[in-house]
Amino acid sequence: MPSRDGSAYATLQKTPAWREYSAEMSAAWTRAEARRVKPVREFQAGELGGAGAKSNFVFYPFSGPDVVYVQGFYPNGSTYLLAGLERPGTILEPSAYDEKNLEAQLDGIRRGSASLFERSFFVTGEMSRQLRGQLVDGVLPVLLMLLARTGNTIVNVRNVEIDDGGKLADLAQAQSRAGAKPDGIEVFFRRDGEERLRKLYYFRLDLGLGLVKKPSFLTFCDQFGKPETLIKSASFLLHWPNFVKLRDYIVANSTRIVQDDTGVRYELLRKQNWKMRLYGEYSRPDRPFQAQYQLDMKAAFEEPGRAKPLGFSMGYGTGRRPTIVMVAEHP
């Protein structure tokens, strides 16, 4: 994307490496916008309340830096809370970039974004290999690039942590330890054309047993009220005992859950009388998740007239097999 007048990167943007990168990324985004972004926005407009939908607090576990889908499904959030295993990282100073190494430096963000553009989800192992030692030391540049591409202006970014009491540690406190690499990012941004200031948090956290060791994360969540929750491409982790603390938080607190079949088990929501709307066509998960095939979900999708057409492909089976979305509303 072209920089503003007076940008510290203006000279670098005249180089062949930058021009090639810019053209390639713009073409990739145009394809992704048509195949990934626009269909989700249309689904939100038709099925999730459109411009009038209120979602002050949006929670997206197992997200990586995926701001595309969380804003697509929940465009009106005031506070977005994302969490995953990838390290947040930092931003290099402009002086750290030079023409000689620019191509290699840009390659990290190019490859770090490819899985979302092509498959609709990030792969944790790939992200770690692609970003470590490349552009920076974490997912922050990808997250900020996606915020900018989806029509936002970044106002401020800082590294943060959650203390043992569930409160946000300020920048000086979070970075006071020698060699410390805080596991959180706080981003203030505005939607283009708006004055309203929004917040996005990303935390590096084991959402399984890590929540047993660090329950203050959920205490931090409580201050924002009841969340709207998005679960996508989550490796069926909420089906397993190690993730019961997170699952119970989601089920007890969410006002609405938008998820694919990797989220909270259909049977559990049905037994607790959640109101569920089904979209798409359910199929058996890919290996190694075939044991997580849900027969009761299969039966629900096969009920005549129960599932509505979805109109786009998302998640692990993107482009290869049918996709489902389930919208579950708290009873």
C-alpha positions in Angstrom: 0.0 0.0 0.0 1.4 3.5 -0.8 2.7 5.3 2.2 1.8 8.8 3.3 3.9 11.8 2.4 7.1 12.1 4.5 7.1 8.4 5.3 10.4 7.0 6.7 10.1 4.2 4.1 9.7 6.4 1.0 13.2 5.7 -0.3 12.8 2.0 0.1 9.5 2.0 -1.8 11.3 3.0 -4.9 13.5 -0.1 -5.0 12.8 -3.1 -7.3 12.4 -5.4 -4.2 9.6 -3.3 -2.8 7.8 -2.8 -6.1 7.8 -6.5 -6.7 6.6 -7.2 -3.2 3.9 -4.5 -3.4 2.5 -5.8 -6.8 2.5 -9.4 -5.6 0.8 -8.7 -2.2 -1.8 -6.4 -3.9 -2.7 -9.1 -6.3 -2.9 -11.7 -3.5 -5.1 -9.4 -1.5 -7.4 -8.8 -4.4 -7.9 -12.5 -4.8 -8.4 -13.0 -1.1 -10.9 -10.2 -0.8 -13.0 -11.7 -3.6 -12.8 -15.3 -2.2 -12.5 -14.8 1.5 -13.5 -11.3 2.7 -16.5 -10.3 0.6 -18.5 -13.5 1.1 -18.1 -13.3 4.9 -19.2 -9.7 4.9 -22.2 -10.6 2.9 -23.0 -13.5 5.3 -22.7 -11.1 8.3 -25.0 -8.6 6.6 -27.6 -11.2 5.9 -27.4 -13.5 8.9 -25.6 -11.7 11.8 -27.4 -8.4 12.0 -25.5 -6.3 9.4 -24.5 -2.7 10.2 -26.8 -2.7 13.3 -25.2 -5.6 15.0 -23.7 -4.8 18.4 -20.7 -6.7 19.5 -18.7 -4.7 22.0 -16.4 -7.5 23.1 -15.3 -10.2 20.5 -13.2 -13.2 21.6 -11.3 -15.3 19.1 -9.2 -18.1 20.6 -6.8 -20.1 18.5 -6.7 -17.1 16.1 -3.1 -16.4 15.3 -3.1 -12.9 13.7 -6.3 -13.4 11.8 -8.1 -10.1 12.0 -9.7 -10.7 8.6 -12.3 -13.2 9.7 -13.0 -11.7 13.2 -13.7 -8.3 11.6 -15.7 -10.0 8.8 -18.1 -11.8 11.2 -18.0 -9.1 13.9 -17.3 -5.7 12.2 -18.8 -3.6 14.9 -16.6 -4.7 17.9 -15.1 -2.2 20.2 -12.6 -4.6 21.8 -11.2 -7.7 20.0 -9.3 -10.3 22.0 -7.2 -12.8 20.0 -5.0 -15.5 21.3 -2.7 -18.2 20.0 0.7 -19.9 20.3 2.6 -17.6 18.0 4.9 -15.0 19.6 3.6 -11.4 19.3 7.0 -9.9 18.3 7.9 -6.3 17.8 8.3 -3.7 15.0 11.8 -2.9 13.5 12.9 0.7 13.4 12.9 2.1 9.9 16.7 2.4 10.0 16.9 -1.4 10.4 15.7 -1.9 6.8 18.2 -1.5 4.0 18.0 -2.0 0.2 20.6 -4.8 0.3 18.5 -7.0 2.6 15.0 -5.7 1.8 13.9 -8.6 -0.3 14.7 -11.1 2.4 13.1 -8.9 5.1 9.8 -8.6 3.1 9.7 -12.3 2.3 8.7 -13.1 5.9 5.5 -11.2 5.8 4.7 -12.4 2.2 5.0 -16.1 3.3 3.5 -15.5 6.7 0.3 -14.2 5.1 0.1 -16.9 2.3 -1.8 -19.5 4.3 -4.6 -17.2 5.3 -5.0 -15.9 1.7 -5.0 -19.3 0.1 -6.5 -21.6 2.8 -8.4 -19.1 5.1 -6.4 -20.0 8.3 -3.0 -19.8 9.7 -0.9 -22.8 10.5 1.0 -22.4 13.8 4.1 -24.3 12.8 4.3 -22.6 9.4 4.0 -19.2 11.0 6.8 -19.9 13.5 9.2 -21.0 10.7 8.2 -18.2 8.3 8.5 -15.3 10.7 11.4 -16.3 13.0 14.5 -14.5 11.9 12.8 -12.9 8.9 10.9 -9.6 9.1 10.6 -9.5 12.8 10.3 -11.9 15.7 6.5 -12.6 15.7 3.1 -12.0 14.1 2.7 -8.3 14.7 3.6 -7.1 11.1 1.1 -9.6 9.6 -1.6 -8.5 12.1 -1.0 -4.8 11.3 -0.9 -5.4 7.6 -4.2 -7.2 7.7 -5.8 -4.4 9.8 -4.6 -1.8 7.2 -5.8 -3.9 4.3 -9.3 -4.3 5.8 -9.8 -0.6 6.0 -8.3 0.5 9.3 -5.8 3.1 10.4 -3.4 2.1 13.2 -3.2 4.7 15.9 -0.9 3.1 18.5 0.7 -0.2 19.3 2.4 -1.3 22.5 3.6 -4.5 24.2 1.6 -5.5 27.3 1.2 -8.4 29.8 -1.5 -9.6 32.1 -0.5 -9.6 35.7 -1.5 -12.2 38.3 -4.6 -10.2 39.2 -5.9 -10.1 35.6 -4.9 -6.5 35.1 -3.0 -5.1 32.1 0.6 -4.3 32.9 1.8 -1.1 31.4 4.6 -0.9 28.9 7.4 -0.1 31.3 6.4 -2.8 33.7 6.0 -5.4 31.0 9.5 -4.7 29.6 11.3 -4.1 32.9 12.9 -7.5 33.0 16.2 -7.9 31.2 15.6 -9.6 27.9 11.9 -9.7 28.4 9.6 -10.4 25.5 6.1 -9.6 26.6 3.5 -12.0 25.4 0.8 -9.4 24.6 0.1 -6.6 22.1 -2.4 -3.8 22.5 -3.4 -2.1 19.2 -5.6 1.1 19.0 -7.1 1.6 15.6 -9.9 3.4 13.7 -12.1 2.2 10.9 -11.4 4.4 7.9 -14.0 7.2 7.9 -14.8 6.9 11.6 -13.7 8.8 14.7 -14.4 5.9 17.0 -11.3 4.3 18.6 -11.2 0.5 18.8 -8.9 -1.9 20.6 -7.4 -5.2 19.6 -5.4 -7.4 22.0 -3.3 -10.4 20.9 -1.8 -12.7 23.6 0.5 -15.6 23.2 -0.9 -18.3 25.5 -1.4 -22.0 25.8 -5.2 -22.0 26.0 -5.3 -25.6 27.5 -3.3 -26.3 30.6 -1.9 -22.8 30.3 -5.2 -21.4 31.6 -4.9 -23.7 34.7 -1.5 -22.2 35.4 -2.5 -18.6 34.4 -6.2 -18.2 35.2 -5.7 -14.4 35.3 -6.2 -14.4 31.5 -9.9 -15.2 32.0 -10.1 -12.6 34.8 -8.8 -10.1 32.3 -11.5 -11.2 29.9 -14.2 -10.6 32.5 -13.7 -6.9 32.6 -15.1 -6.6 29.0 -18.4 -8.3 29.8 -20.0 -11.1 27.8 -18.2 -11.9 24.5 -19.3 -12.7 21.1 -17.1 -15.7 20.2 -15.5 -16.9 17.0 -14.0 -20.3 16.7 -12.5 -21.5 13.4 -9.8 -24.0 12.4 -9.2 -24.8 16.0 -7.9 -28.4 15.7 -10.9 -29.6 17.6 -9.0 -28.7 20.8 -12.3 -27.8 22.6 -13.3 -31.5 22.4 -10.4 -32.5 24.7 -10.2 -32.5 28.5 -7.1 -30.2 28.6 -9.2 -27.4 27.2 -12.3 -27.8 29.4 -11.5 -24.6 31.3 -11.6 -22.5 28.1 -14.7 -24.4 26.8 -16.6 -23.8 30.0 -15.7 -20.1 29.9 -17.0 -19.9 26.3 -20.2 -21.7 27.0 -20.9 -19.9 30.3 -20.2 -16.4 29.1 -20.7 -16.1 25.3 -23.8 -14.4 24.1 -23.3 -15.9 20.7 -20.8 -18.3 19.1 -20.0 -18.4 15.4 -18.0 -21.5 14.7 -17.1 -24.2 12.3 -17.1 -27.9 13.3 -13.8 -27.5 15.2 -15.4 -25.5 17.9 -17.7 -26.5 20.9 -19.3 -29.9 20.3 -22.8 -29.7 18.8 -24.1 -32.2 21.4 -23.0 -30.0 24.4 -24.7 -26.9 23.0 -27.9 -28.8 22.1 -28.1 -30.3 25.6 -27.9 -26.8 27.1 -30.6 -25.5 24.8 -28.6 -23.1 22.7 -30.5 -21.8 19.7 -28.5 -23.0 16.7 -28.7 -22.0 13.1 -26.8 -24.2 10.6 -25.2 -23.2 7.2 -23.5 -25.2 4.6 -23.0 -29.0 4.3 -21.3 -31.1 7.0 -18.7 -33.6 6.0 -16.2 -35.9 7.8 -13.1 -34.0 9.0 -9.8 -34.6 7.4 -7.0 -36.6 9.0 -5.9 -36.6 11.7 -9.3 -35.4 13.0 -11.6 -38.0 11.6 -12.5 -39.3 15.1 -14.1 -36.0 15.8 -16.9 -36.6 13.3 -20.1 -35.7 15.1 -23.0 -38.0 14.3 -25.6 -35.8 16.0 -24.4 -32.8 13.9 -24.6 -34.9 10.8 -28.2 -35.8 11.6 -29.1 -32.1 12.2 -27.6 -31.0 8.9 -29.6 -33.8 7.2 -32.9 -32.7 8.6 -35.0 -31.3 5.6 -34.8 -27.6 5.5 -32.6 -27.3 8.6 -29.4 -26.0 7.1 -29.2 -23.0 4.8 -26.7 -22.6 2.0 -23.5 -21.0 3.0 -22.0 -19.6 -0.2 -18.3 -19.7 0.7 -15.6 -22.1 1.8 -13.7 -21.7 5.1 -11.5 -23.7 7.4 -9.6 -26.9 7.0 -11.5 -28.2 4.0 -11.3 -24.9 2.0 -11.8 -25.6 -1.7 -11.8 -29.3 -1.2 -14.9 -30.3 0.7 -18.1 -28.7 2.0 -17.9 -26.1 4.7 -20.2 -25.4 7.7 -20.9 -22.5 9.9 -22.9 -22.8 13.0 -24.4 -19.7 14.8 -25.3 -20.6 18.3 -27.2 -18.1 20.5 -27.2 -18.3 24.3 -30.5 -19.6 25.6 
